[in-house]
């Protein structure tokens, strides 16, 4: 089917750009050096392409992502890089046909993991972003507690997400080094083989971690585009012009189809003016007619994909595949 | 089940507050004076409560909402207050066991409706918000075209969404009157019984329309709360504290569970600091422990509900019902 026949709004991936992004990462961080983060796409069909590029371990943000990846046969080494004390979900992950490791950062999360069948953990360390993670100096004692509870402690995890505040690469590098010095100090107290950190935005800066949790690189978005220009935007929203006037046009792709936390999307066809529930109002660069298709580029991929049931894969103007966004929810 | 046992993040409605909101609207705009907008909740179980309060006609923003309402037996009088030229979706709506009226604002949308089995339309008029709608002076000719195509023209529709820019009620009233003078002028040229307009924010201001498309009043959100304080917030996100530190706490409710276009949510338990994909970081007002539940109040209801598969209905701390959010997607 041609893209022009697609019911809209609809997510579309350019297969060639996706392939290029996956190859670029696999060359830079081969095999287990990259642990792709599935939260960026929530799609096992895409995760399978990452697996085929040599990355057999994955990062997840929710128990449902872990369970869904296991069901899809992609459970060689799944890390829940997040805390949970949910008994039902811990048991569901423990019962998976998969190797499952969960992050812990407190006595409560250690106890919950141990009590509900989880076998392996990482000690999650706060390295600067105000979110989860214990203090670096608490990591050793937490690892001792975990081992006393019968858990295998594989190492440490920490996310240097605060370094994006620095637009300048050398400042970002300095901030990453500082964050990783905290993680390495914690690792000396914790032990284990794994130092898991990072993201697409620091994938070629963070040389201290043993593995990088990169998610955005596969599909990219306008928010990350300037940081890592070697990865190109592979995903857009196909939309249809449904109304025109002398000053503006309206397409059928609104904020219920988009993650809006990083602001408005952008368009090739014009300047975005107003985004409401089911509409984007824009000033077109040239005359558009009702029924024309336009492309809307999300500012933030992760929550955008989570709004949709499926992604269409295209080569040129032809849709060659449809992937279920099968890891949505919690 | 008690709320404290709920797997999180999870949407919860306070049944008593919802009941009060529905009763307040039914008293103020009884029967067909209110045409509830289902885009605000995308839940036929909630629409059925609105129906039981006497509002038997509904407003929809997407064809899927129209079709879903018809399937739920709530198809007495469904208005798609939006434009579409999608052949498959127009036919699906035309084939519904329901009375379906669609908005048109151009020759193309009139032709598409007529060619695909739609029988009734409203002429959508731009009354000030830069979105869909023909110019008021074009409405008569468009009605003539629609009638020439065999369509029954029921009247006009227009949405005065731009009046929210005025915080002062008297300014909002003046702007609404100005917008409705445009819609009434168009109606003189179009004819028909219906002048459909409005929203929760103008429900008691807009005395010119024959029916008000109010959506937010049922569940409310922090964005609308100051405009219409007689309606109370009935919906929140139940979340679990998963990490604590000396300076902040983290709950498992992030921007993938929230509409973020109106900014951050608010919390009773503390001051929201940072919202990321699966986390809200906040400064707690008092000591919290891992595993404690907290309530997160969305800034914008409509896209928040659209992130979820179900809503839990509670009386006090007891969950008494679970409703599917069955009108999601397009």
Interface residues (C-beta under 8 A of the other chain):
Chain A: X7 X8 X9 X39 X61 X62 X82 X83 X84 X85 X86 X88 X89 X105 X106 X108 X109 X126 X130 X131 X132 X133 X135 X161 X240 X242 X243 X244 X245 X247 X248 X250 X252 X255 X256 X257 X259 X260 X261 X273 X274 X275 X276 X277 X278 X279 X281 X289 X290 X291 X302 X303 X306 X307 X309 X329 X330
Chain B: X7 X8 X9 X39 X61 X62 X82 X83 X84 X85 X86 X88 X89 X105 X106 X108 X109 X126 X130 X131 X132 X133 X135 X161 X240 X242 X243 X244 X245 X247 X248 X250 X252 X255 X256 X257 X259 X260 X261 X273 X274 X275 X276 X277 X278 X279 X281 X289 X290 X291 X302 X303 X306 X307 X309 X329 X330
